[in-house]
Amino acid sequence: MYDGSVTVTQDYQLLVLDNDYLQVTILPELGGRVYQLIYKATENNELYQNPVIKPTHWGRSIRTRIGGWP
């Protein structure tokens, strides 16, 4: 069971996709969660970036049920 009072430092793999206009940072280990969306013209992160990442347990089971990658 999840206990919100316990803090654990965890490293995650990042996948960074970019083109001339945008840079998108994705966390594949958390179900493909989009972590950052940088608009290169202003260098502004268009999404709120929470310093605390709380993984959920339902993402992996849903992907497995619909035939996604394990």
Buried (B, 14 or more C-beta within 10 A) or exposed (E): EEEEEEEEEEEEEEEEEEEEEBBBBBBEBBBEBEBBBBEEEEEEBEEEEEEEEEBEEEBBEEBEEEEEEE
